[in-house]
């Protein structure tokens, strides 16, 4: 009797899987046949390449939303942040991830996205993704050439510089803040400290425009002694923005305080070249600056490479610099020297940008 029940269950599973596969195949065929084979799309060499991306996306979505309608991710799609909840290849035979997407002023939601073979990602990683603004269920990993990095550093501030940082200044709720305590934190990069940069952990009393006051902590880097004198002391009054769906996520409203948008120096335009544009004033017109964006998984090897690039740096300073990436590593370098250091660090698994 038990054997018969098992056989019946197996037959039902096969029948259901076959029907779903046929439905997905028909959906993919309809979309692909409607696309113009000769129309170039952004940084993808042809629509033929995009068709494969569409196919993989649709198959991955079928695991979570069987039969739902989907569309291609346009080259002007929005950049987002997601945390990997799980990775499997059971539904399609190809690796795919369940992602929890993060945004300011919006509840978290889960989607399924295809992963490339040999991706090296794991549960808990925060990654950049490309979102289809016309269909919120369609998601793909953002190309590294667009963001400069895919995996966000473990334990990093939720407000990354490409997505959630700019979002909180645009979509965050307004509040007033009073600094209760301000504790100085050593800068990992001594050259930045010498230029007047400082890092602080602030304990804030946050008073929303509508609502009751509450306490929150904020770790912040300040680029000038004037900003530190104005902000980093007990009793300082500051303009704030906070996430209405996560009130503990707060940020200094630098625009309201007259300092402008700090994220304008790091932008990721969705252009056909799909590259990162970084504007920096730390270097000089005559040299190039090497930025360590993300250390990757092989921290020990990257620390060794950093000490090799900066022989006078102590082991502790190198460790702090690597763990607090993104950080400036070296500046005023000849192009050949900067490229050599970049290639050495990348061989150890780090993500590096030369500007």
ChimeraX attribute file (.defattr): number of C-alpha atoms within 10 A of each C-alpha:
attribute: neighborCount
match mode: 1-to-1
recipient: residues
	/A:1	5
	/A:2	6
	/A:3	8
	/A:4	9
	/A:5	10
	/A:6	11
	/A:7	11
	/A:8	10
	/A:9	12
	/A:10	11
	/A:11	12
	/A:12	12
	/A:13	11
	/A:14	11
	/A:15	12
	/A:16	10
	/A:17	13
	/A:18	12
	/A:19	11
	/A:20	16
	/A:21	17
	/A:22	11
	/A:23	15
	/A:24	21
	/A:25	14
	/A:26	12
	/A:27	18
	/A:28	21
	/A:29	13
	/A:30	11
	/A:31	15
	/A:32	19
	/A:33	10
	/A:34	8
	/A:35	13
	/A:36	11
	/A:37	12
	/A:38	9
	/A:39	11
	/A:40	14
	/A:41	16
	/A:42	16
	/A:43	14
	/A:44	14
	/A:45	11
	/A:46	15
	/A:47	19
	/A:48	18
	/A:49	11
	/A:50	20
	/A:51	19
	/A:52	13
	/A:53	15
	/A:54	22
	/A:55	20
	/A:56	20
	/A:57	25
	/A:58	29
	/A:59	24
	/A:60	28
	/A:61	26
	/A:62	20
	/A:63	17
	/A:64	15
	/A:65	14
	/A:66	15
	/A:67	15
	/A:68	12
	/A:69	14
	/A:70	20
	/A:71	17
	/A:72	21
	/A:73	21
	/A:74	15
	/A:75	18
	/A:76	17
	/A:77	17
	/A:78	17
	/A:79	23
	/A:80	20
	/A:81	25
	/A:82	26
	/A:83	22
	/A:84	22
	/A:85	17
	/A:86	15
	/A:87	18
	/A:88	14
	/A:89	13
	/A:90	10
	/A:91	15
	/A:92	16
	/A:93	10
	/A:94	15
	/A:95	18
	/A:96	26
	/A:97	21
	/A:98	22
	/A:99	26
	/A:100	17
	/A:101	22
	/A:102	19
	/A:103	20
	/A:104	24
	/A:105	18
	/A:106	13
	/A:107	11
	/A:108	13
	/A:109	13
	/A:110	16
	/A:111	22
	/A:112	27
	/A:113	24
	/A:114	25
	/A:115	21
	/A:116	12
	/A:117	9
	/A:118	7
	/A:119	8
	/A:120	9
	/A:121	16
	/A:122	14
	/A:123	13
	/A:124	13
	/A:125	18
	/A:126	25
	/A:127	20
	/A:128	25
	/A:129	24
	/A:130	22
	/A:131	24
	/A:132	21
	/A:133	15
	/A:134	13
	/A:135	13
	/A:136	11
	/A:137	22
	/A:138	23
	/A:139	29
	/A:140	23
	/A:141	19
	/A:142	22
	/A:143	15
	/A:144	16
	/A:145	13
	/A:146	23
	/A:147	21
	/A:148	22
	/A:149	21
	/A:150	21
	/A:151	22
	/A:152	23
	/A:153	21
	/A:154	15
	/A:155	10
	/A:156	13
	/A:157	15
	/A:158	15
	/A:159	17
	/A:160	15
	/A:161	17
	/A:162	19
	/A:163	21
	/A:164	22
	/A:165	20
	/A:166	19
	/A:167	17
	/A:168	25
	/A:169	25
	/A:170	13
	/A:171	17
	/A:172	24
	/A:173	20
	/A:174	23
	/A:175	22
	/A:176	18
	/A:177	25
	/A:178	21
	/A:179	21
	/A:180	17
	/A:181	17
	/A:182	22
	/A:183	14
	/A:184	15
	/A:185	13
	/A:186	12
	/A:187	19
	/A:188	22
	/A:189	19
	/A:190	13
	/A:191	13
	/A:192	15
	/A:193	15
	/A:194	10
	/A:195	12
	/A:196	14
	/A:197	18
	/A:198	22
	/A:199	20
	/A:200	21
	/A:201	16
	/A:202	22
	/A:203	19
	/A:204	26
	/A:205	19
	/A:206	27
	/A:207	18
	/A:208	19
	/A:209	11
	/A:210	9
	/A:211	9
	/A:212	8
	/A:213	15
	/A:214	13
	/A:215	15
	/A:216	16
	/A:217	19
	/A:218	17
	/A:219	16
	/A:220	17
	/A:221	16
	/A:222	16
	/A:223	15
	/A:224	13
	/A:225	14
	/A:226	11
	/A:227	15
	/A:228	18
	/A:229	11
	/A:230	11
	/A:231	20
	/A:232	26
	/A:233	18
	/A:234	15
	/A:235	14
	/A:236	16
	/A:237	17
	/A:238	21
	/A:239	18
	/A:240	26
	/A:241	25
	/A:242	24
	/A:243	22
	/A:244	19
	/A:245	15
	/A:246	12
	/A:247	17
	/A:248	15
	/A:249	19
	/A:250	28
	/A:251	23
	/A:252	20
	/A:253	24
	/A:254	16
	/A:255	13
	/A:256	15
	/A:257	11
	/A:258	8
	/A:259	10
	/A:260	11
	/A:261	13
	/A:262	14
	/A:263	14
	/A:264	13
	/A:265	12
	/A:266	14
	/A:267	18
	/A:268	18
	/A:269	16
	/A:270	18
	/A:271	13
	/A:272	14
	/A:273	12
	/A:274	21
	/A:275	18
	/A:276	19
	/A:277	15
	/A:278	14
	/A:279	11
	/A:280	11
	/A:281	8
	/A:282	13
	/A:283	16
	/A:284	12
	/A:285	8
	/A:286	10
	/A:287	13
	/A:288	21
	/A:289	22
	/A:290	22
	/A:291	20
	/A:292	25
	/A:293	21
	/A:294	27
	/A:295	28
	/A:296	19
	/A:297	14
	/A:298	11
	/A:299	17
	/A:300	13
	/A:301	15
	/A:302	25
	/A:303	23
	/A:304	16
	/A:305	20
	/A:306	24
	/A:307	16
	/A:308	14
	/A:309	18
	/A:310	13
	/A:311	9
	/A:312	10
	/A:313	15
	/A:314	11
	/A:315	13
	/A:316	11
	/A:317	18
	/A:318	23
	/A:319	19
	/A:320	16
	/A:321	22
	/A:322	25
	/A:323	20
	/A:324	20
	/A:325	19
	/A:326	19
	/A:327	18
	/A:328	21
	/A:329	21
	/A:330	19
	/A:331	18
	/A:332	16
	/A:333	17
	/A:334	12
	/A:335	14
	/A:336	10
	/A:337	14
	/A:338	22
	/A:339	16
	/A:340	12
	/A:341	20
	/A:342	19
	/A:343	15
	/A:344	17
	/A:345	21
	/A:346	19
	/A:347	13
	/A:348	19
	/A:349	17
	/A:350	23
	/A:351	23
	/A:352	25
	/A:353	19
	/A:354	18
	/A:355	16
